[in-house]
Amino acid sequence: MTQQLVSKKELKSVYGVPYSFQHIARLEVAGQFPKRVKLGACRVAWVAEEVQCWIDERVASRNMTSSPS
C-alpha cells in the first residue's frame, strides 16, 4: 500500500485546513490532529489518509450536533 504525504502548504491549499502552522503543532501535542512525519532536518509532512479522516470526523461531528432549522 502506498501512502501519500501532505506538505504544510498542501494542508491549506489542497485540504483547506485554515489553521496556522503553530496552531497545528498545538493540536498535535494535544492529540487533536494527526502526528507529523519527520522527513529530514527541516521537512515534515502528514499522512494524507489521516488528514482526510480528521476532516471527515469534524464534518460528522457537526452533522451529529447540528439542530434542524
MOPAC internal coordinates of N, CA, C and O (Angstrom, degrees):
PM7 1SCF
backbone

  N    0.0000 0     0.00 0     0.00 0    0    0    0
  C    1.4497 1     0.00 0     0.00 0    1    0    0
  C    1.5308 1   109.33 1     0.00 0    2    1    0
  O    1.2310 1   120.88 1   -47.01 1    3    2    1
  N    1.3121 1   115.93 1   132.99 1    3    2    1
  C    1.4540 1   121.85 1   179.20 1    5    3    2
  C    1.5157 1   109.68 1   -96.92 1    6    5    3
  O    1.2310 1   121.03 1   -51.46 1    7    6    5
  N    1.3168 1   115.63 1   128.54 1    7    6    5
  C    1.4597 1   120.20 1   177.78 1    9    7    6
  C    1.5158 1   108.90 1  -102.90 1   10    9    7
  O    1.2310 1   120.85 1   -46.26 1   11   10    9
  N    1.3119 1   115.97 1   133.74 1   11   10    9
  C    1.4511 1   121.21 1   176.43 1   13   11   10
  C    1.5097 1   109.19 1   -91.59 1   14   13   11
  O    1.2310 1   120.94 1   -36.15 1   15   14   13
  N    1.3052 1   115.81 1   143.85 1   15   14   13
  C    1.4574 1   121.17 1   177.50 1   17   15   14
  C    1.5200 1   109.68 1  -109.46 1   18   17   15
  O    1.2310 1   121.44 1   -31.30 1   19   18   17
  N    1.3194 1   114.84 1   148.70 1   19   18   17
  C    1.4597 1   122.81 1  -178.01 1   21   19   18
  C    1.5214 1   108.47 1  -115.84 1   22   21   19
  O    1.2310 1   120.53 1   -52.42 1   23   22   21
  N    1.3175 1   116.59 1   127.58 1   23   22   21
  C    1.4614 1   120.30 1   177.61 1   25   23   22
  C    1.5238 1   110.44 1   -79.39 1   26   25   23
  O    1.2310 1   121.16 1   -10.47 1   27   26   25
  N    1.3181 1   115.38 1   169.53 1   27   26   25
  C    1.4671 1   121.18 1   177.93 1   29   27   26
  C    1.5265 1   109.93 1   -58.46 1   30   29   27
  O    1.2310 1   120.11 1   136.46 1   31   30   29
  N    1.3179 1   117.39 1   -43.54 1   31   30   29
  C    1.4532 1   121.99 1   179.95 1   33   31   30
  C    1.5320 1   110.95 1   -63.85 1   34   33   31
  O    1.2310 1   120.15 1   140.34 1   35   34   33
  N    1.3259 1   117.33 1   -39.66 1   35   34   33
  C    1.4634 1   121.61 1  -178.74 1   37   35   34
  C    1.5336 1   112.61 1   -69.51 1   38   37   35
  O    1.2310 1   119.90 1   154.93 1   39   38   37
  N    1.3284 1   117.80 1   -25.07 1   39   38   37
  C    1.4594 1   119.61 1   175.78 1   41   39   38
  C    1.5271 1   109.80 1   -55.45 1   42   41   39
  O    1.2310 1   120.27 1   140.35 1   43   42   41
  N    1.3289 1   117.09 1   -39.65 1   43   42   41
  C    1.4615 1   121.20 1   179.89 1   45   43   42
  C    1.5246 1   111.85 1   -86.26 1   46   45   43
  O    1.2310 1   120.25 1   130.22 1   47   46   45
  N    1.3263 1   117.13 1   -49.78 1   47   46   45
  C    1.4651 1   120.03 1  -172.01 1   49   47   46
  C    1.5216 1   113.67 1   -73.06 1   50   49   47
  O    1.2310 1   119.40 1   142.92 1   51   50   49
  N    1.3198 1   118.75 1   -37.08 1   51   50   49
  C    1.4625 1   121.86 1  -176.65 1   53   51   50
  C    1.5226 1   111.42 1   -96.05 1   54   53   51
  O    1.2310 1   120.30 1   135.45 1   55   54   53
  N    1.3309 1   117.04 1   -44.55 1   55   54   53
  C    1.4652 1   121.00 1  -173.88 1   57   55   54
  C    1.5275 1   113.26 1   -98.34 1   58   57   55
  O    1.2310 1   119.91 1   168.56 1   59   58   57
  N    1.3125 1   117.77 1   -11.44 1   59   58   57
  C    1.4548 1   120.85 1   176.81 1   61   59   58
  C    1.5213 1   115.09 1    71.92 1   62   61   59
  O    1.2310 1   119.94 1  -156.66 1   63   62   61
  N    1.3283 1   117.72 1    23.34 1   63   62   61
  C    1.4669 1   120.87 1   178.04 1   65   63   62
  C    1.5346 1   107.06 1   -72.85 1   66   65   63
  O    1.2310 1   119.68 1   -64.68 1   67   66   65
  N    1.3344 1   118.22 1   115.32 1   67   66   65
  C    1.4642 1   121.37 1  -170.74 1   69   67   66
  C    1.5252 1   115.46 1   -86.48 1   70   69   67
  O    1.2310 1   119.60 1  -167.04 1   71   70   69
  N    1.3227 1   118.37 1    12.96 1   71   70   69
  C    1.4634 1   120.87 1  -174.37 1   73   71   70
  C    1.5200 1   112.45 1   -93.13 1   74   73   71
  O    1.2310 1   121.05 1   -26.27 1   75   74   73
  N    1.3236 1   115.60 1   153.73 1   75   74   73
  C    1.4630 1   121.22 1   173.60 1   77   75   74
  C    1.5301 1   108.66 1   -72.13 1   78   77   75
  O    1.2310 1   121.13 1   -18.05 1   79   78   77
  N    1.3220 1   115.44 1   161.95 1   79   78   77
  C    1.4608 1   120.50 1   179.36 1   81   79   78
  C    1.5283 1   110.51 1   -60.99 1   82   81   79
  O    1.2310 1   120.16 1   143.03 1   83   82   81
  N    1.3291 1   117.29 1   -36.97 1   83   82   81
  C    1.4605 1   121.25 1   179.50 1   85   83   82
  C    1.5312 1   111.01 1   -65.56 1   86   85   83
  O    1.2310 1   120.33 1   139.32 1   87   86   85
  N    1.3231 1   116.98 1   -40.68 1   87   86   85
  C    1.4626 1   119.85 1   179.94 1   89   87   86
  C    1.5294 1   110.37 1   -68.65 1   90   89   87
  O    1.2310 1   120.24 1   141.14 1   91   90   89
  N    1.3131 1   117.15 1   -38.86 1   91   90   89
  C    1.4729 1   120.73 1   176.51 1   93   91   90
  C    1.5238 1   109.34 1   -59.48 1   94   93   91
  O    1.2310 1   120.32 1   137.24 1   95   94   93
  N    1.3308 1   117.00 1   -42.76 1   95   94   93
  C    1.4654 1   121.07 1   178.40 1   97   95   94
  C    1.5266 1   110.74 1   -60.92 1   98   97   95
  O    1.2310 1   120.01 1   138.36 1   99   98   97
  N    1.3459 1   117.59 1   -41.64 1   99   98   97
  C    1.4691 1   120.83 1   177.78 1  101   99   98
  C    1.5289 1   110.86 1   -63.78 1  102  101   99
  O    1.2310 1   120.40 1   137.80 1  103  102  101
  N    1.3276 1   116.84 1   -42.20 1  103  102  101
  C    1.4649 1   120.42 1   178.30 1  105  103  102
  C    1.5285 1   111.06 1   -62.84 1  106  105  103
  O    1.2310 1   120.38 1   140.49 1  107  106  105
  N    1.3214 1   116.87 1   -39.51 1  107  106  105
  C    1.4695 1   120.75 1   177.64 1  109  107  106
  C    1.5284 1   110.96 1   -60.27 1  110  109  107
  O    1.2310 1   120.54 1   132.84 1  111  110  109
  N    1.3214 1   116.57 1   -47.16 1  111  110  109
  C    1.4631 1   121.45 1  -179.05 1  113  111  110
  C    1.5215 1   110.07 1   -61.09 1  114  113  111
  O    1.2310 1   120.57 1   143.43 1  115  114  113
  N    1.3360 1   116.52 1   -36.57 1  115  114  113
  C    1.4632 1   121.40 1  -179.63 1  117  115  114
  C    1.5264 1   112.40 1   -80.33 1  118  117  115
  O    1.2310 1   120.09 1   177.42 1  119  118  117
  N    1.3293 1   117.43 1    -2.58 1  119  118  117
  C    1.4585 1   120.96 1  -179.18 1  121  119  118
  C    1.5185 1   113.01 1    75.93 1  122  121  119
  O    1.2310 1   120.11 1  -157.71 1  123  122  121
  N    1.3307 1   117.40 1    22.29 1  123  122  121
  C    1.4631 1   121.83 1  -176.66 1  125  123  122
  C    1.5263 1   113.21 1  -108.94 1  126  125  123
  O    1.2310 1   119.95 1  -171.50 1  127  126  125
  N    1.3157 1   117.69 1     8.50 1  127  126  125
  C    1.4668 1   122.89 1   177.21 1  129  127  126
  C    1.5204 1   106.48 1  -149.53 1  130  129  127
  O    1.2310 1   119.76 1   -30.93 1  131  130  129
  N    1.3297 1   118.07 1   149.07 1  131  130  129
  C    1.4711 1   119.35 1   179.95 1  133  131  130
  C    1.5287 1   112.43 1   -56.36 1  134  133  131
  O    1.2310 1   121.11 1   -34.16 1  135  134  133
  N    1.3134 1   115.48 1   145.84 1  135  134  133
  C    1.4720 1   120.96 1   179.37 1  137  135  134
  C    1.5214 1   110.41 1   -72.86 1  138  137  135
  O    1.2310 1   121.19 1   -36.92 1  139  138  137
  N    1.3104 1   115.34 1   143.08 1  139  138  137
  C    1.4657 1   121.14 1   177.87 1  141  139  138
  C    1.5221 1   111.46 1   -74.89 1  142  141  139
  O    1.2310 1   121.30 1   -20.87 1  143  142  141
  N    1.3255 1   115.13 1   159.13 1  143  142  141
  C    1.4567 1   123.13 1   174.92 1  145  143  142
  C    1.5256 1   106.01 1  -109.41 1  146  145  143
  O    1.2310 1   120.35 1   -56.84 1  147  146  145
  N    1.3194 1   116.94 1   123.16 1  147  146  145
  C    1.4592 1   120.16 1   179.01 1  149  147  146
  C    1.5255 1   108.63 1   -81.11 1  150  149  147
  O    1.2310 1   120.65 1   -59.47 1  151  150  149
  N    1.3267 1   116.36 1   120.53 1  151  150  149
  C    1.4660 1   121.55 1  -177.97 1  153  151  150
  C    1.5200 1   112.11 1   -98.41 1  154  153  151
  O    1.2310 1   120.32 1   154.71 1  155  154  153
  N    1.2983 1   117.00 1   -25.29 1  155  154  153
  C    1.4561 1   121.94 1  -178.98 1  157  155  154
  C    1.5102 1   109.08 1  -169.10 1  158  157  155
  O    1.2310 1   120.95 1    10.60 1  159  158  157
  N    1.3093 1   115.80 1  -169.40 1  159  158  157
  C    1.4632 1   120.56 1  -176.77 1  161  159  158
  C    1.5308 1   112.29 1   -60.56 1  162  161  159
  O    1.2310 1   120.14 1   143.42 1  163  162  161
  N    1.3297 1   117.34 1   -36.58 1  163  162  161
  C    1.4655 1   120.68 1  -175.76 1  165  163  162
  C    1.5243 1   112.73 1  -129.50 1  166  165  163
  O    1.2310 1   120.18 1  -154.93 1  167  166  165
  N    1.3141 1   117.25 1    25.07 1  167  166  165
  C    1.4706 1   119.62 1  -176.71 1  169  167  166
  C    1.5208 1   110.33 1  -136.35 1  170  169  167
  O    1.2310 1   120.97 1   -50.16 1  171  170  169
  N    1.3486 1   115.75 1   129.84 1  171  170  169
  C    1.4551 1   121.67 1   175.98 1  173  171  170
  C    1.5261 1   108.82 1  -131.10 1  174  173  171
  O    1.2310 1   121.23 1   -17.14 1  175  174  173
  N    1.3232 1   115.24 1   162.86 1  175  174  173
  C    1.4622 1   121.68 1   176.30 1  177  175  174
  C    1.5174 1   107.79 1  -153.77 1  178  177  175
  O    1.2310 1   120.80 1    -7.33 1  179  178  177
  N    1.3185 1   116.07 1   172.67 1  179  178  177
  C    1.4576 1   122.29 1   178.00 1  181  179  178
  C    1.5183 1   108.29 1  -125.60 1  182  181  179
  O    1.2310 1   120.80 1   -27.42 1  183  182  181
  N    1.3230 1   116.07 1   152.58 1  183  182  181
  C    1.4592 1   120.79 1   178.05 1  185  183  182
  C    1.5313 1   106.97 1   -74.05 1  186  185  183
  O    1.2310 1   120.75 1   -56.68 1  187  186  185
  N    1.3294 1   116.17 1   123.32 1  187  186  185
  C    1.4654 1   122.04 1  -174.39 1  189  187  186
  C    1.5279 1   111.89 1   -56.30 1  190  189  187
  O    1.2310 1   119.79 1   137.37 1  191  190  189
  N    1.3154 1   118.00 1   -42.63 1  191  190  189
  C    1.4610 1   121.55 1  -178.56 1  193  191  190
  C    1.5311 1   110.99 1   -62.77 1  194  193  191
  O    1.2310 1   120.06 1   141.69 1  195  194  193
  N    1.3264 1   117.49 1   -38.31 1  195  194  193
  C    1.4661 1   120.97 1   179.21 1  197  195  194
  C    1.5247 1   110.98 1   -68.01 1  198  197  195
  O    1.2310 1   120.32 1   140.98 1  199  198  197
  N    1.3384 1   116.99 1   -39.02 1  199  198  197
  C    1.4638 1   120.75 1   178.30 1  201  199  198
  C    1.5265 1   109.45 1   -65.16 1  202  201  199
  O    1.2310 1   120.17 1   135.88 1  203  202  201
  N    1.3327 1   117.29 1   -44.12 1  203  202  201
  C    1.4581 1   120.68 1   179.34 1  205  203  202
  C    1.5189 1   111.42 1   -63.64 1  206  205  203
  O    1.2310 1   119.75 1   140.89 1  207  206  205
  N    1.3215 1   118.08 1   -39.11 1  207  206  205
  C    1.4659 1   121.60 1   176.34 1  209  207  206
  C    1.5211 1   110.75 1   -63.02 1  210  209  207
  O    1.2310 1   120.33 1   139.03 1  211  210  209
  N    1.3256 1   116.98 1   -40.97 1  211  210  209
  C    1.4627 1   121.89 1   178.18 1  213  211  210
  C    1.5261 1   110.20 1   -59.91 1  214  213  211
  O    1.2310 1   120.50 1   135.33 1  215  214  213
  N    1.3387 1   116.65 1   -44.67 1  215  214  213
  C    1.4650 1   121.47 1   178.05 1  217  215  214
  C    1.5248 1   110.11 1   -63.59 1  218  217  215
  O    1.2310 1   120.55 1   133.69 1  219  218  217
  N    1.3324 1   116.56 1   -46.31 1  219  218  217
  C    1.4686 1   121.28 1  -179.70 1  221  219  218
  C    1.5286 1   111.75 1   -59.03 1  222  221  219
  O    1.2310 1   120.42 1   141.51 1  223  222  221
  N    1.3371 1   116.81 1   -38.49 1  223  222  221
  C    1.4627 1   121.05 1   178.42 1  225  223  222
  C    1.5248 1   111.30 1   -63.46 1  226  225  223
  O    1.2310 1   120.34 1   139.93 1  227  226  225
  N    1.3270 1   116.95 1   -40.07 1  227  226  225
  C    1.4553 1   120.31 1   178.98 1  229  227  226
  C    1.5212 1   111.35 1   -65.47 1  230  229  227
  O    1.2310 1   120.60 1   138.09 1  231  230  229
  N    1.3315 1   116.46 1   -41.91 1  231  230  229
  C    1.4597 1   120.41 1   179.04 1  233  231  230
  C    1.5314 1   109.76 1   -65.30 1  234  233  231
  O    1.2310 1   120.35 1   136.51 1  235  234  233
  N    1.3293 1   116.94 1   -43.49 1  235  234  233
  C    1.4631 1   120.63 1   179.51 1  237  235  234
  C    1.5258 1   110.93 1   -63.22 1  238  237  235
  O    1.2310 1   120.59 1   140.26 1  239  238  237
  N    1.3297 1   116.48 1   -39.74 1  239  238  237
  C    1.4641 1   121.17 1   178.70 1  241  239  238
  C    1.5260 1   110.19 1   -63.85 1  242  241  239
  O    1.2310 1   120.45 1   138.47 1  243  242  241
  N    1.2976 1   116.74 1   -41.53 1  243  242  241
  C    1.4646 1   121.34 1   178.54 1  245  243  242
  C    1.5218 1   109.90 1   -61.89 1  246  245  243
  O    1.2310 1   120.71 1   135.68 1  247  246  245
  N    1.3180 1   116.24 1   -44.32 1  247  246  245
  C    1.4663 1   121.11 1  -178.40 1  249  247  246
  C    1.5246 1   112.00 1   -66.30 1  250  249  247
  O    1.2310 1   120.08 1   149.94 1  251  250  249
  N    1.3302 1   117.45 1   -30.06 1  251  250  249
  C    1.4579 1   120.85 1   179.61 1  253  251  250
  C    1.5221 1   112.55 1   -77.59 1  254  253  251
  O    1.2310 1   120.27 1   149.84 1  255  254  253
  N    1.3234 1   117.08 1   -30.16 1  255  254  253
  C    1.4607 1   120.11 1  -174.76 1  257  255  254
  C    1.5177 1   113.57 1   -99.24 1  258  257  255
  O    1.2310 1   119.58 1   166.31 1  259  258  257
  N    1.3226 1   118.40 1   -13.69 1  259  258  257
  C    1.4535 1   119.22 1  -178.60 1  261  259  258
  C    1.5162 1   111.31 1   -76.42 1  262  261  259
  O    1.2310 1   121.41 1   -38.76 1  263  262  261
  N    1.3151 1   114.90 1   141.24 1  263  262  261
  C    1.4566 1   119.58 1   179.97 1  265  263  262
  C    1.5294 1   108.84 1  -101.50 1  266  265  263
  O    1.2310 1   120.36 1   -31.01 1  267  266  265
  N    1.3171 1   116.93 1   148.99 1  267  266  265
  C    1.4697 1   119.77 1   178.80 1  269  267  266
  C    1.5211 1   111.31 1   -64.92 1  270  269  267
  O    1.2310 1   120.85 1   -33.69 1  271  270  269
  N    1.2965 1   115.98 1   146.31 1  271  270  269
  C    1.4704 1   120.50 1  -179.76 1  273  271  270
  C    1.5048 1   111.76 1   -82.85 1  274  273  271
  O    1.2310 1   120.10 1   180.00 1  275  274  273

